[in-house]
């Protein structure tokens, strides 16, 4: 299954909280109990350091399972984290790792940072 494309806009200086529901081709939710998730954003694919790194592991954190039985998880950044970001556009992907299987690249796309004016 190819990764879905989902573009994200982050508002600098504001909290980001985005719920995502993973569904099968027949539109039924995937049970994500026991899954691990990770997401990285970079300027270019081969950049050494990511601009953003999130996972269900702590640290870095930033991804939480909201409702495993219904395939729902949340990606989030705090106000302080978005304030510290300094780029215009980046690329990202998000992977899901089942308990006893290979990782699945679930989503990919662009992240646009909407720069803060009021500080």
C-alpha positions as CSV (number, residue, x, y, z in Angstrom):
1,X,0.0,0.0,0.0
2,X,1.6,3.3,-1.0
3,X,1.8,6.1,1.5
4,X,-1.1,8.6,1.5
5,X,-0.3,12.3,0.8
6,X,-1.3,14.7,3.5
7,X,0.1,18.3,3.6
8,X,0.3,20.1,7.0
9,X,0.4,23.7,7.8
10,X,2.0,24.6,11.2
11,X,1.2,28.0,12.7
12,X,4.4,29.3,14.3
13,X,3.8,30.2,17.9
14,X,0.6,28.2,18.2
15,X,0.0,24.7,19.5
16,X,-0.4,22.0,16.8
17,X,-2.7,19.1,17.6
18,X,-3.9,17.0,14.6
19,X,-5.9,13.8,15.0
20,X,-5.4,11.2,12.3
21,X,-7.6,8.1,11.8
22,X,-6.0,5.2,9.9
23,X,-8.6,3.2,7.9
24,X,-8.4,0.1,5.7
25,X,-9.4,0.3,2.0
26,X,-12.9,-0.7,3.0
27,X,-13.0,2.3,5.4
28,X,-12.9,0.3,8.6
29,X,-10.4,1.5,11.2
30,X,-7.1,-0.3,11.7
31,X,-6.6,-1.5,15.3
32,X,-3.3,0.2,16.2
33,X,-2.9,-1.4,19.7
34,X,0.8,-2.1,20.2
35,X,1.9,0.0,17.2
36,X,4.8,2.5,17.4
37,X,4.7,5.7,15.2
38,X,7.5,8.0,14.1
39,X,7.6,11.1,11.9
40,X,10.4,13.2,10.7
41,X,10.6,16.4,8.6
42,X,13.6,17.7,6.7
43,X,14.4,20.3,4.1
44,X,15.6,17.6,1.7
45,X,15.5,13.8,1.9
46,X,19.2,13.4,2.6
47,X,19.6,16.2,5.2
48,X,21.5,14.9,8.2
49,X,19.4,16.5,10.9
50,X,15.6,16.6,11.0
51,X,13.8,19.8,11.5
52,X,11.1,17.9,13.4
53,X,11.2,14.5,15.0
54,X,8.2,13.0,16.7
55,X,7.3,9.5,17.9
56,X,5.3,7.5,20.3
57,X,8.6,6.9,22.1
58,X,9.5,9.4,24.8
59,X,11.7,11.3,24.0
60,X,11.0,12.7,21.5
61,X,7.3,12.1,22.0
62,X,4.8,14.2,20.1
63,X,2.7,11.3,18.8
64,X,0.0,9.7,21.1
65,X,-2.4,6.9,20.6
66,X,-5.9,8.4,21.2
67,X,-8.2,5.4,20.4
68,X,-6.3,2.3,19.4
69,X,-9.3,0.2,18.5
70,X,-10.6,2.9,16.1
71,X,-7.2,3.6,14.5
72,X,-6.9,7.1,16.0
73,X,-3.6,8.8,16.9
74,X,-2.5,12.5,17.4
75,X,0.5,14.4,16.3
76,X,1.3,17.5,18.3
77,X,3.8,20.2,19.0
78,X,3.7,22.7,21.8
79,X,3.5,26.5,21.4
80,X,7.2,26.6,22.5
81,X,8.2,24.0,19.9
82,X,6.4,25.7,17.0
83,X,7.9,29.1,18.1
84,X,11.4,27.6,17.8
85,X,10.8,26.4,14.2
86,X,12.5,28.3,11.5
87,X,11.9,27.1,7.9
88,X,9.4,27.9,5.1
89,X,8.7,24.5,3.7
90,X,9.8,20.9,4.5
91,X,9.0,17.4,3.5
92,X,8.0,14.7,6.0
93,X,6.8,11.1,6.3
94,X,5.1,9.2,9.0
95,X,5.7,5.5,9.7
96,X,3.7,3.0,11.6
97,X,5.5,-0.1,13.2
98,X,3.2,-3.0,14.0
99,X,4.3,-5.1,17.0
100,X,5.7,-8.0,15.0
101,X,6.1,-6.8,11.4
102,X,8.0,-4.3,9.2
103,X,7.3,-0.6,9.3
104,X,4.7,0.9,7.0
105,X,5.1,4.3,5.5
106,X,1.6,5.6,6.2
107,X,1.8,9.3,5.2
108,X,4.0,11.7,3.4
109,X,3.8,15.3,2.2
110,X,4.9,18.9,2.7
111,X,4.9,20.9,5.9
112,X,4.5,24.7,5.5
113,X,5.4,26.9,8.4
114,X,3.0,29.9,8.6
115,X,5.4,32.5,10.2
116,X,4.2,34.3,13.3
117,X,3.8,38.1,13.2
118,X,2.6,38.8,16.7
119,X,5.3,38.0,19.2
